[in-house]
Amino acid sequence: MCVEMNLPSQRGNALTHRMLKMTLLETYEKLLEELAIPLGGEMVFRFCDKGHNHSYLPFYQGYFEPKKQQATIIEIGVMTGGSLLLWQRWFDQVKATGIDLRAGYNETFAWQQEIAADYHWATDTTDAKFIPNLAPVDFVIDDGLHTLAGQWATFQNYWRFVKPGGTYFIEDIETQLNADLLRDRISQRLGDAVTIEHYRGHTREDDQILAVTRKIK
Ligand SMILES: C[S@@+](CC[C@H](N)C(=O)[O-])C[C@H]1O[C@@H](n2cnc3c(N)ncnc32)[C@H](O)[C@@H]1O
């Protein structure tokens, strides 16, 4: 396993310098190399899809870069925990919380032991009756239920956990119409207390993401 970023003092200054300059996408690609497993005669990646199936990492880079040294993150939708591992490798220090409807990872892998997240399993983020008691964070990432209703309900339940200056990301918005509707609803609800950025990635229709940043008063 690659632990250079976590143990820089063991690897020398030159390497540390180089590793610290890795982009999120480069870190992701390095993880894919490490974590590919054989299946049906091929090497496949049972990992997060933020880099290749979708194309969010260059977009995230702009938001994450100022918080590279230290960040707090809530990720909704853990699956195997691949994204949590990526954040842990890329940030110098990250305190992450993972929330999922499932009662645990959907598959277990040895590398999950490296992830130092707090988990809230069996938690439906669309349900206002079961919102965990969490401290506000720099970034909330909704990669859970990707329907319009699910994304809107989750936003209403978890927006409260975004710090001033922090950003709430809604990933995998299924259509342009859904992106427009979400943007309108958020604008109506929060007005000029937020800035909203919409990013449309490559050819997939659902490769769309909204970033809602809480302005610092
Ligand atoms: C696309 S996967 C998450 C992938 C992960 N973020 C990554 O990049 O490695 C979606 C996850 O959301 C979870 N999920 C679906 N609906 C949910 C809900 N209503 N509340 C919480 N989690 C949900 C699923 O169980 C699944 O594990």
The ligand as a MOL file (V3000), in Angstrom:
LIG
                    3D

  0  0  0     0  0            999 V3000
M  V30 BEGIN CTAB
M  V30 COUNTS 27 29 0 0 0
M  V30 BEGIN ATOM
M  V30 1 C -22.5050 5.5320 -5.6120 0
M  V30 2 S -22.4480 4.6810 -4.0890 0 CHG=1
M  V30 3 C -21.3110 5.6290 -3.1490 0
M  V30 4 C -19.9180 5.5690 -3.6840 0
M  V30 5 C -18.8760 6.1940 -2.8070 0
M  V30 6 N -19.1970 7.5560 -2.4180 0
M  V30 7 C -17.5690 6.2180 -3.5350 0
M  V30 8 O -17.3600 7.0990 -4.4030 0
M  V30 9 O -16.7420 5.3620 -3.2510 0 CHG=-1
M  V30 10 C -23.9820 5.0820 -3.3650 0
M  V30 11 C -24.1590 4.6400 -1.9290 0
M  V30 12 O -25.2480 5.4000 -1.3930 0
M  V30 13 C -25.9760 4.6010 -0.5000 0
M  V30 14 N -27.3280 5.1600 -0.3960 0
M  V30 15 C -28.3440 5.0620 -1.2860 0
M  V30 16 N -29.4340 5.7000 -0.8290 0
M  V30 17 C -29.1100 6.2330 0.3710 0
M  V30 18 C -29.8220 6.9960 1.3470 0
M  V30 19 N -31.0980 7.3400 1.1670 0
M  V30 20 N -29.1780 7.3470 2.4910 0
M  V30 21 C -27.8800 7.0050 2.6780 0
M  V30 22 N -27.1560 6.2840 1.7800 0
M  V30 23 C -27.7610 5.8900 0.6500 0
M  V30 24 C -25.9150 3.2000 -1.1160 0
M  V30 25 O -26.1190 2.2130 -0.1160 0
M  V30 26 C -24.5200 3.1730 -1.7370 0
M  V30 27 O -23.5910 2.5700 -0.8720 0
M  V30 END ATOM
M  V30 BEGIN BOND
M  V30 1 1 1 2
M  V30 2 1 2 3
M  V30 3 1 2 10
M  V30 4 1 3 4
M  V30 5 1 4 5
M  V30 6 1 5 6
M  V30 7 1 5 7
M  V30 8 2 7 8
M  V30 9 1 7 9
M  V30 10 1 10 11
M  V30 11 1 11 12
M  V30 12 1 11 26
M  V30 13 1 12 13
M  V30 14 1 13 14
M  V30 15 1 13 24
M  V30 16 1 14 15
M  V30 17 1 14 23
M  V30 18 2 15 16
M  V30 19 1 16 17
M  V30 20 1 17 18
M  V30 21 2 17 23
M  V30 22 1 18 19
M  V30 23 2 18 20
M  V30 24 1 20 21
M  V30 25 2 21 22
M  V30 26 1 22 23
M  V30 27 1 24 25
M  V30 28 1 24 26
M  V30 29 1 26 27
M  V30 END BOND
M  V30 END CTAB
M  END
